[in-house]
Every structure is written in C-alpha cells, then in structure tokens.
Amino acid sequence: MIYLILSIICSVTVGVLLKLAKRYQINIMQAVTWNYLFAIGLSAFFFKPDFSTIGTHISTPIYIVIGILLPVIFLVQGFAVRLTGLARTDIAQRLSLFISLCAAYFLFNEHFDRLKYVGLILGFIAIIFTMYRKSGSPSSKNGWLYLLLVFVGFGIIDVCFKLVSQITVIPYATSLFIIFCIAFILSLIYILYLAITKKTKLQLVNFICGCILGLFNFGNILFYLKAHKAMADNPSTVFAAMNIGVIIAGSFIGIVLFKERLSKWNYFGLALALAAIILITLSKLHAVR
C-alpha cells in the first residue's frame, strides 16, 4: 500500500508543480524537456534497460508517436491546470481511462459485462459535467478545450502504451527508456528552435524545475509499477486506488490550497467519475472470480 500512496503523491505533485509554474514564471516547455532528461537518468538507474535488445527489432513508429505525444500532452496539461485548475484537470486525466476501455473493447476484443457498461456511461456523463463552466467565467472560453485535449491525449497515450506492452522482443522497461529518449530529443530540438528563432532564453531555473518535475513524474511511474508487483494478486485494487486517490487528492488540494471554485455540476461530475471507476473496478474483480 505504501507504493500506491507514494505513486498518488507523485502524480498529484506533478499537477501542483504545473499549477505553480505560472506564479514563478517558469517556462513549461523548457521544464518538460529537462524533465525527460532526468527521467532518462532515473530509468537507466532503476530499470537497467537491456540495450542489447535495441536493434533491428525495434518498432519505431509507435515509439515515435508516444515520444511526440508525451511532451505535447504534458504541455497541454500545464495550460489546462492554469486555465481550469488542478481539480478539474486531474479528473479529466483520470477519466481518460474510458478511451482505453473503448480501445480494449474495439481493438483488443475484451469482454464487457453490465457493470462496465454502466461505468462507461457514467464516465462519459461525468466528463460533460466536469468540463462544464458558466459562459461568463474567464476560463470558459478555452478551458474546456484544454480539458478535452487532456482527456483525449492521455487516453491515446494509454492505448499506445498498451500496444508497446505487446512488443515481446524488447522488455517493457527498455521501451520506456527509448520513449523517454525520443521525447527528450524532440523537445530539445523544439526549445533550441525557439531559442534561435524567437530569442527565448534557456534559463537555469527552468532546468532545476524540470529536474524536480522529472523526479516526481518518474516516481509516479516507478511506484505504480512497484505497487502492481507488490499486489500482483489484486491488480484491480491498485487500479481503483490510484485513480480514485488522484481524483480525491487533486480535488482536495485544488479546492483547499489553491481556492479553486467548482460549480455544483462540477461536483456532480466528480461524484459520477468516482462511481464510474468503482463500477469498472467491481467489474474487473468479478471477471477475476
């Protein structure tokens, strides 16, 4: 259970750091770039990637797709946190699992029972209410669009990682290392392009913040994998606790510490999101039995 708690803390901390970036004038793109450099070092240390498997068998298209999506969606997540708040962004990110479930049904031929169908319906309703904002609010103009991009983007990334997990010639940990390298190289090229064409300064503070961001971003992945290993007989518990924990913790921090305001419909969406995840988890438990 300690690994789960640490994973939840790391995940929510990433959102908090993105929330604080604007206050301290941190360049998110630069921070995201150095975040992947730090993640490369940590993955090399903890995962011990098998470089001998990297060769002609490497499935480059899917790695490149994820390598592009990761920094792009990370950047979108940062804008979403700024415009709509930590609570709503965390809910949108966690609800992206419904895209993964749809892919599991249509692409991977996974069996769905009644509980999972009900969970999916509640989840999509929750998305609508979570993204709802009165038209007069400052964040209503573009905020919902960034939330939608977070929802769709993280869902696509989850599906891509599912495809990566099916690659048998390269260990999953090695695949993660490769993806981090691609994400860093592409992000570095972009910030260097901005530095040359737009005269954007590369600042040390962005490097430091990027390393801190990378520490918690990688910690989220590391502890989540360790939690699944430690609780191998009950993966649904890990799945549910992670999603519910992040939604509750992110919402609590957003509302209490950052004074974010949620409408009654947003709270309704939050309740539906939790109910949907619980139903899907019960469906998984039922399938195991």
CORQUI-V817388 format. One record per residue. N is the residue number from 1. RES is the residue in three letters. SS is DSSP state (H for helix, E for strand, - for the rest). Layout:
n->(N;N)
res->(RES;RES)
ss->(SS;SS)
//
This chain:
n->(1;2;3;4;5;6;7;8;9;10;11;12;13;14;15;16;17;18;19;20;21;22;23;24;25;26;27;28;29;30;31;32;33;34;35;36;37;38;39;40;41;42;43;44;45;46;47;48;49;50;51;52;53;54;55;56;57;58;59;60;61;62;63;64;65;66;67;68;69;70;71;72;73;74;75;76;77;78;79;80;81;82;83;84;85;86;87;88;89;90;91;92;93;94;95;96;97;98;99;100;101;102;103;104;105;106;107;108;109;110;111;112;113;114;115;116;117;118;119;120;121;122;123;124;125;126;127;128;129;130;131;132;133;134;135;136;137;138;139;140;141;142;143;144;145;146;147;148;149;150;151;152;153;154;155;156;157;158;159;160;161;162;163;164;165;166;167;168;169;170;171;172;173;174;175;176;177;178;179;180;181;182;183;184;185;186;187;188;189;190;191;192;193;194;195;196;197;198;199;200;201;202;203;204;205;206;207;208;209;210;211;212;213;214;215;216;217;218;219;220;221;222;223;224;225;226;227;228;229;230;231;232;233;234;235;236;237;238;239;240;241;242;243;244;245;246;247;248;249;250;251;252;253;254;255;256;257;258;259;260;261;262;263;264;265;266;267;268;269;270;271;272;273;274;275;276;277;278;279;280;281;282;283;284;285;286;287;288;289)
res->(MET;ILE;TYR;LEU;ILE;LEU;SER;ILE;ILE;CYS;SER;VAL;THR;VAL;GLY;VAL;LEU;LEU;LYS;LEU;ALA;LYS;ARG;TYR;GLN;ILE;ASN;ILE;MET;GLN;ALA;VAL;THR;TRP;ASN;TYR;LEU;PHE;ALA;ILE;GLY;LEU;SER;ALA;PHE;PHE;PHE;LYS;PRO;ASP;PHE;SER;THR;ILE;GLY;THR;HIS;ILE;SER;THR;PRO;ILE;TYR;ILE;VAL;ILE;GLY;ILE;LEU;LEU;PRO;VAL;ILE;PHE;LEU;VAL;GLN;GLY;PHE;ALA;VAL;ARG;LEU;THR;GLY;LEU;ALA;ARG;THR;ASP;ILE;ALA;GLN;ARG;LEU;SER;LEU;PHE;ILE;SER;LEU;CYS;ALA;ALA;TYR;PHE;LEU;PHE;ASN;GLU;HIS;PHE;ASP;ARG;LEU;LYS;TYR;VAL;GLY;LEU;ILE;LEU;GLY;PHE;ILE;ALA;ILE;ILE;PHE;THR;MET;TYR;ARG;LYS;SER;GLY;SER;PRO;SER;SER;LYS;ASN;GLY;TRP;LEU;TYR;LEU;LEU;LEU;VAL;PHE;VAL;GLY;PHE;GLY;ILE;ILE;ASP;VAL;CYS;PHE;LYS;LEU;VAL;SER;GLN;ILE;THR;VAL;ILE;PRO;TYR;ALA;THR;SER;LEU;PHE;ILE;ILE;PHE;CYS;ILE;ALA;PHE;ILE;LEU;SER;LEU;ILE;TYR;ILE;LEU;TYR;LEU;ALA;ILE;THR;LYS;LYS;THR;LYS;LEU;GLN;LEU;VAL;ASN;PHE;ILE;CYS;GLY;CYS;ILE;LEU;GLY;LEU;PHE;ASN;PHE;GLY;ASN;ILE;LEU;PHE;TYR;LEU;LYS;ALA;HIS;LYS;ALA;MET;ALA;ASP;ASN;PRO;SER;THR;VAL;PHE;ALA;ALA;MET;ASN;ILE;GLY;VAL;ILE;ILE;ALA;GLY;SER;PHE;ILE;GLY;ILE;VAL;LEU;PHE;LYS;GLU;ARG;LEU;SER;LYS;TRP;ASN;TYR;PHE;GLY;LEU;ALA;LEU;ALA;LEU;ALA;ALA;ILE;ILE;LEU;ILE;THR;LEU;SER;LYS;LEU;HIS;ALA;VAL;ARG)
ss->(-;H;H;H;H;H;H;H;H;H;H;H;H;H;H;H;H;H;H;H;H;-;-;-;-;-;-;H;H;H;H;H;H;H;H;H;H;H;H;H;H;H;H;H;H;H;H;-;-;-;H;H;H;-;-;-;-;-;-;H;H;H;H;H;H;H;H;H;H;H;H;H;H;H;H;H;H;H;H;H;H;H;H;H;-;H;H;H;H;H;H;H;H;H;H;-;H;H;H;H;H;H;H;H;H;H;-;-;-;-;-;-;-;H;H;H;H;H;H;H;H;H;H;H;H;H;H;H;H;H;H;-;-;-;-;-;-;H;H;H;-;-;H;H;H;H;H;H;H;H;H;H;H;H;H;H;H;H;H;H;H;H;H;H;H;-;-;-;-;-;-;H;H;H;H;H;H;H;H;H;H;H;H;H;H;H;H;H;H;H;H;H;H;H;H;H;H;-;-;-;-;-;-;H;H;H;H;H;H;H;H;H;H;H;H;H;H;H;H;H;H;H;H;H;H;H;H;H;H;H;-;-;-;-;H;H;H;H;H;H;H;H;H;H;H;H;H;H;H;H;H;H;H;H;H;H;-;-;-;-;-;-;-;H;H;H;H;H;H;H;H;H;H;H;H;H;H;H;H;H;H;H;H;H;H;H;H;H;-)
//
